[in-house]
Amino acid sequence: MDSMCMADLFYETFGADAMAIAHCNFNLRGEESDADEAMVKAWAQERKIRLHTVSFDTVEYASSNGISIEMAARELRYAWFAGLCKKCGYQAVAVAHHAEDNAETLLLNLVRGTGLKGIAGMKAVSPMPCSGGPVPVALMRPLLSLTRKQIEGYVLQAKVPYRTDSTNASVEYRRNRVRHEVFPVLSKLNPSFVGTLNREMTYFSDAGQI
């Protein structure tokens, strides 16, 4: 939903010629993963938006490198994004992280142990991992100030098609555990805790710059 919301906003704002879509099939959910790719292809083709797709053996990559599936997927996609930018001359990559994602990042960083940089959360614009070169490619997060509820509102109103990743309901992954088990407790303490944490992260970011 988040990525399709972002794609539709870019299309409606700038048009098909000003953007391209990059879709990763991590092959982690069988037919469900293939159906995700088919939906994205149909949506892009209908609007004549340039589309790039790639298929990864994520499990093999994670096993070979001794890392988690989450980390493997991250490394694979950002390396591919960087290669696309170099090959096609793209100036930036936009990802659909939103306010809840940022709050999850803060809590995960605190649990692992971190400094000012870690508690400042994600930035709206930062250098993209793996991009390298004299002028690093920008990694943009245009939805970072929006909540999941706001994104849902736009998607439903604009009738944007989307598919739900079934693994989002699993607490096997750390982020999902925070989202499903920690967030409900925090919301009882402060119903607007997501906004509060995001506001605090801007203060931590300012302190870090000083």
Sequence and secondary structure as in RCSB ss.txt:
>XXXX:A:sequence
MDSMCMADLFYETFGADAMAIAHCNFNLRGEESDADEAMVKAWAQERKIRLHTVSFDTVEYASSNGISIEMAARE
LRYAWFAGLCKKCGYQAVAVAHHAEDNAETLLLNLVRGTGLKGIAGMKAVSPMPCSGGPVPVALMRPLLSLTRKQ
IEGYVLQAKVPYRTDSTNASVEYRRNRVRHEVFPVLSKLNPSFVGTLNREMTYFSDAGQI
>XXXX:A:secstr
 HHHHHHHHHHHHH GGG EEEEEE  SSTHHHHHHHHHHHHHHHHHT EEEEEE  HHHHHHHHT  HHHHHHH
HHHHHHHHHHHHHT  EEE    HHHHHHHHHHHHHH   HHHHT   SEEE TT  SSS  EEE TTTT  HHH
HHHHHHHHT      GGGG SSSHHHHIIIIIHHHHHHH TTHHHHHHHHHHHHHHHHH 
